[in-house]
Amino acid sequence: MRQYRDKSIIRRLISSYITTVISISLVLFMLGLIGILALSSKRLSNYVKENISFSVFLKDDIKDADILKLQKNLDAAPYVKSTLFITKDMAAEQLKKDLGEEFVDYLEYNPLPQAIEVKYKAEYANPDSIALIERELKEYSQVSEVYYQKNLVSLINENVNRISLIVLAISILLLIVAMALINNTIRLSVYSKRFNIKTMQLVGATRGFIRWPFLKASVYQGIIASLISIALLSAVIKIADSELNSIISLNDFTLIGLLFGLEILVGVVITSFSSYFAVNKFLRSKSSELYY
């Protein structure tokens, strides 16, 4: 009978331990998703900004050597990510696709100018920087006009800033919620052992001696839960990378490694502090208060 009771107690302890670890790992997984979202939102905003382009229209009498020289100068500029030379025929072909009809045969000549399509680097894709770049480009004698969508640039920057603030607010809120959930999980785990804590205290055990097994267990729980959440996050990153690789890339191993390191640190710190304060609460409690 006693052997059966001992096995039952061991099963309950193991079940409680596993439940605690899974609960903490799911909360840490949620925190990791916030980190991935923050990294992805930054990369996504850079992707959008770097796909904004402006067209540098060239004069009709410009020589091929001058076009090549201008394109090389633009490629060397600090604000340029890439350039693409568009001939009159290429521009006509694109316009034909957009209009759905052949207009060159109707006009009997190609009125479209040659152009260089320039894409900015993300840090320069804002209205003030683009206005300065526009003035600089107009100083080239080969350039007849510089065109870009001013309203689109302003709209993208406003939306990116707004989204960044929303992501930051959600991250802070979810971090607070995650800390509260982990704290409550640990407190419930310690609560189930409150009579053991008080018994050890009554037989003369010091507070440090009583706290140590709980702190050690909480560290183990934090590490195991962190490793589980890291495994889940790795799967999410792999899926996201394969599906969205053309838009964003999560192959920055330094940042991902930092994120995983923070997962372990947060898991250990929160579980340890929660366990410390939960045990202290029952150490200060009277025996009669343990039944409430």
For each residue, the residues with C-beta under 8 A, 3 or more apart:
1: 4 5
2: 5 6
3: 6 7
4: 1 7 8
5: 1 2 8 9
6: 2 3 9 10
7: 3 4 10 11
8: 4 5 11 12
9: 5 6 12 13
10: 6 7 13 14
11: 7 8 14 15
12: 8 9 15 16
13: 9 10 16 17
14: 10 11 17 18
15: 11 12 18 19
16: 12 13 19 20 189 192
17: 13 14 20 21 217 221
18: 14 15 21 22
19: 15 16 22 23
20: 16 17 23 24 185 186 189 221
21: 17 18 24 25 221 224 225 228
22: 18 19 25 26 225 228
23: 19 20 26 27 181 182 185
24: 20 21 27 28 182 185 186 221 222 225 267 271
25: 21 22 28 29 224 225 226 228 229 232
26: 22 23 29 30 229
27: 23 24 30 31 178 181 182 185
28: 24 25 31 32 178 182 225 226 228 229 263 266 267
29: 25 26 32 33 228 229 232 233
30: 26 27 33 34 174 178
31: 27 28 34 35 174 175 178 229 263 266
32: 28 29 35 36 229 230 232 233 259 263
33: 29 30 36 37 233 236
34: 30 31 37 38 170 171 174 175
35: 31 32 38 39 259 262
36: 32 33 39 40 233 236 237 240 250 259
37: 33 34 40 41 167 171
38: 34 35 41 42 167 171
39: 35 36 42 43 250 252 255 259
40: 36 37 43 44 240 248 250
41: 37 38 44 45 163 164 167
42: 38 39 45 46
43: 39 40 46 47 248 249 250
44: 40 41 47 48 247 248
45: 41 42 48 49 122 160 163 164
46: 42 43 49 50 122
47: 43 44 50 51 247 248
48: 44 45 51 52 156 160
49: 45 46 52 120 122 125 156 157 160
50: 46 47 81 119 120 121 122 125
51: 47 48 119
52: 48 49 119 120 125 148 152 153 156
53: 117 118 119 120 148
54: 117 118 120 130 133 134 146 147 148
55: 86 115 116 117 118 146 147 148
56: 70 74 115 116 117 118 137 143 146
57: 113 114 115 143 144 145 146 147
58: 62 67 70 113 114 115 116 142 143 144
59: 62 113 142 143 144
60: 113 114
61:
62: 58 59 66 67 114 142
63: 66 67
64: 67 68
65: 68 69
66: 62 63 69 70 142
67: 58 62 63 64 70 71 85 114 116 142
68: 64 65 71 72
69: 65 66 72 73
70: 56 58 66 67 73 74 116 140 142 143
71: 67 68 74 75 83 85 116
72: 68 69 75 76
73: 69 70 76 77
74: 56 70 71 77 80 83 116 118
75: 71 72 80 82 83
76: 72 73 80
77: 73 74 80
78: 121 124
79: 120 121 124 129 133
80: 74 75 76 77 83 118 119 120 121
81: 50 119 120 121
82: 75 118 119
83: 71 74 75 80 116 117 118 119
84: 116 117
85: 67 71 114 115 116
86: 55 90 91 94 114 115 116 117
87: 90 91 114
88: 91 92 110 112 113 114
89: 92 93 110
90: 86 87 93 94
91: 86 87 88 94 95 110 112 113 114 115
92: 88 89 95 96 103 104 110 112
93: 89 90 96 97
94: 86 90 91 97 98
95: 91 92 98 99 103 112
96: 92 93 99 100 101 102 103 104
97: 93 94 100
98: 94 95
99: 95 96 103
100: 96 97
101: 96
102: 96 105 106
103: 92 95 96 99 106 107
104: 92 96 107 108 109 110
105: 102 108
106: 102 103
107: 103 104 110 111
108: 104 105
109: 104
110: 88 89 91 92 104 107
111: 107
112: 88 91 92 95
113: 57 58 59 60 88 91 144
114: 57 58 60 62 67 85 86 87 88 91
115: 55 56 57 58 85 86 91
116: 55 56 58 67 70 71 74 83 84 85 86
117: 53 54 55 56 83 84 86
118: 53 54 55 56 74 80 82 83
119: 50 51 52 53 80 81 82 83
120: 49 50 52 53 54 79 80 81 124 125 129 130 133
121: 50 78 79 80 81 124 125
122: 45 46 49 50 125
123: 129
124: 78 79 120 121 129 130 133
125: 49 50 52 120 121 122 129 130 153 156 157
126: 129 130 153 157
127: 130 131 150 153 154 157
128: 131 132
129: 79 120 123 124 125 126 132 133
130: 54 120 124 125 126 127 133 134 148 150 153
131: 127 128 134 135
132: 128 129 135 136
133: 54 79 120 124 129 130 136 137
134: 54 130 131 137 138 146 148
135: 131 132 138 139
136: 132 133 139
137: 56 133 134 140 143 146
138: 134 135 143 146
139: 135 136
140: 70 137 143
141:
142: 58 59 62 66 67 70
143: 56 57 58 59 70 137 138 140 146
144: 57 58 59 113
145: 57
146: 54 55 56 57 134 137 138 143
147: 54 55 57
148: 52 53 54 55 130 134 152 153
149: 152 153
150: 127 130 153 154
151: 154 155
152: 52 148 149 155 156
153: 52 125 126 127 130 148 149 150 156 157
154: 127 150 151 157 158
155: 151 152 158 159
156: 48 49 52 125 152 153 159 160
157: 49 125 126 127 153 154 160 161
158: 154 155 161 162
159: 155 156 162 163
160: 45 48 49 156 157 163 164
161: 157 158 164 165
162: 158 159 165 166
163: 41 45 159 160 166 167
164: 41 45 160 161 167 168
165: 161 162 168 169
166: 162 163 169 170
167: 37 38 41 163 164 170 171
168: 164 165 171 172
169: 165 166 172 173
170: 34 166 167 173 174
171: 34 37 38 167 168 174 175
172: 168 169 175 176
173: 169 170 176 177
174: 30 31 34 170 171 177 178
175: 31 34 171 172 178 179
176: 172 173 179 180
177: 173 174 180 181
178: 27 28 30 31 174 175 181 182
179: 175 176 182 183 270
180: 176 177 183 184
181: 23 27 177 178 184 185
182: 23 24 27 28 178 179 185 186 270 271 274
183: 179 180 186 187 270 274
184: 180 181 187 188
185: 20 23 24 27 181 182 188 189 274
186: 20 24 182 183 189 190 218 271 274 275 278
187: 183 184 190 191 274 278
188: 184 185 191 192
189: 16 20 185 186 192 193
190: 186 187 193 194 197 214 275 278 279 282
191: 187 188 194 278 282
192: 16 188 189
193: 189 190 196 197 214
194: 190 191 197 198 282 285 290
195: 198 199 290
196: 193 199 200
197: 190 193 194 200 201 210 279 282 283
198: 194 195 201 202 282 285 287 290
199: 195 196 202 203
200: 196 197 203 205 209 210
201: 197 198 205 207 210 283
202: 198 199 287
203: 199 200
204:
205: 200 201 209 210
206: 209 210
207: 201 210 211 280 283
208: 211 212
209: 200 205 206 212
210: 197 200 201 205 206 207 213 214 279 283
211: 207 208 214 215 275 276 279 280 283
212: 208 209 215 216
213: 210 216 217
214: 190 193 210 211 217 218 275 276 278 279
215: 211 212 218 219 272 275 276 279
216: 212 213 219 220
217: 17 213 214 220 221 275
218: 186 214 215 221 222 271 272 274 275
219: 215 216 222 223 268 271 272
220: 216 217 223 224
221: 17 20 21 24 217 218 224 225 271
222: 24 218 219 225 226 264 267 268 269 270 271 272
223: 219 220 226 227 264 267 268
224: 21 25 220 221 227 228
225: 21 22 24 25 28 221 222 228 229 267 271
226: 25 28 222 223 229 230 263 264 266 267 268
227: 223 224 230 231 264
228: 21 22 25 28 29 224 225 231 232
229: 25 26 28 29 31 32 225 226 232 233 263 267
230: 32 226 227 233 234 260 263 264
231: 227 228 234 235
232: 25 29 32 228 229 235 236
233: 29 32 33 36 229 230 236 237 259 260 263
234: 230 231 237 238
235: 231 232 238 239
236: 33 36 232 233 239 240
237: 36 233 234 240 241 250 256
238: 234 235 241 242
239: 235 236 242 243
240: 36 40 236 237 243 244 248 250
241: 237 238 244 245 249 250 251
242: 238 239 245
243: 239 240
244: 240 241 247 248
245: 241 242 248 249
246:
247: 44 47 244
248: 40 43 44 47 240 244 245
249: 43 241 245 252
250: 36 39 40 43 237 240 241 256
251: 241
252: 39 249 255 256
253: 256 257
254: 257 258
255: 39 252 258 259
256: 237 250 252 253 259 260
257: 253 254 260 261
258: 254 255 261 262
259: 32 35 36 39 233 255 256 262 263
260: 230 233 256 257 263 264
261: 257 258 264 265
262: 35 258 259 265 266
263: 28 31 32 226 229 230 233 259 260 266 267
264: 222 223 226 227 230 260 261 267 268
265: 261 262 268 269
266: 28 31 226 262 263 269 270
267: 24 28 222 223 225 226 229 263 264 270 271
268: 219 222 223 226 264 265 271 272
269: 222 265 266 272 273
270: 179 182 183 222 266 267 273 274
271: 24 182 186 218 219 221 222 225 267 268 274 275
272: 215 218 219 222 268 269 275 276
273: 269 270 276 277
274: 182 183 185 186 187 218 270 271 277 278
275: 186 190 211 214 215 217 218 271 272 278 279
276: 211 214 215 272 273 279 280
277: 273 274 280 281
278: 186 187 190 191 214 274 275 281 282
279: 190 197 210 211 214 215 275 276 282 283
280: 207 211 276 277 283 284
281: 277 278 284 285
282: 190 191 194 197 198 278 279 285 290
283: 197 201 207 210 211 279 280
284: 280 281
285: 194 198 281 282 289 290
286: 289 290
287: 198 202 290
288: 291
289: 285 286 292
290: 194 195 198 282 285 286 287
291: 288
292: 289
